[in-house]
Amino acid sequence: MATIGGTQEFMAAHMGHKTSISMLELSDVRYITEICKLHHDGSLCVSLGEKDSEEWVQNTGAYLYCHDCQVEEELNLGEVVED
């Protein structure tokens, strides 16, 4: 389990409330594709098929949301501490 630091005032104000975190992550996802021709104008397009692979690259943002108060705070991902 990881602990993520954030604005102490926000966390203190919403301690004991129902909260959730939104983690924005950058991934490299590859799909099997098929190049096909559109019937209406003949242009080419790529049709996505099954996911072939997925590799996590980095976390790009995190937001702590309080469901009770319906407010959100961006967290500082530089303060992640592994337990």
N, C-alpha and C positions, 0 to 999 in steps of 0.2 A: 504494500500500500504506500502511496506517495502523499506527502503533505504539500499543499501549494499555498504559499504566502500571498497576501493581498492587502488591500486597504484595511487596516485594523479597525477603523471606525465603522466601516460597512459590515465587517464580520461581527463586531460586537453588537451592532444594532439588529442583526438578523439571527443571532445565536438562538437555537431552539426552534427556529422556523423551518418550514419545508423548503429546502433549497436543491438546486441541481446545477451542474456545471456543463457548459458547452465548450468542447475542445475542438478548435479548428486545426486540422492536421493536413499536411501536404504529403500526398502519396504519389507514387509512380504506378499507375494501373495500366496494364496492357490487356487488350482484348483481341480475340481472333476476329478478323475482319474479312469482308468480301467487297471487292470493287464492283459496282454495278452501274448500269446505264438507266437513267430515268426515262420512262416511256414518253412523257409529255413534251420534253424538249431535247432529249438525247444527251444531256450533260451527265458526267460521271459523278458518283458519290461513293462514300464508304459506309457500308452497313455494319454496325457492331454486332458481334456474336457473343459467345461465351467469354467470361473473364479468364484470361490466361495466367496472369500473375499480378501480384500487388506487393509493393515494397514501401514501407513507411519511410518518409524522408525527414520530416521535422514537424514539431508543433509550431503553429504560427500565431496562435492566440487562444485565450481562455476567458470565459465570462461566467461569473457566479450569479445565478438568478434566484431571487426569493419569490416563491410562489404566493406566499401570504401577502406580501406587499406589492408584488408585480413590478419589481425594480431589478436592475442588473448592474454589475460592476465588472470592469475589465480587471483581470488579475495579472500580476507580473510573473511570467513564466521563469524568470531568472531565479526565483526563490523556491524552486522545487527541491524538496529534501526527501530522499528515499528512506523509508523506514526499514 
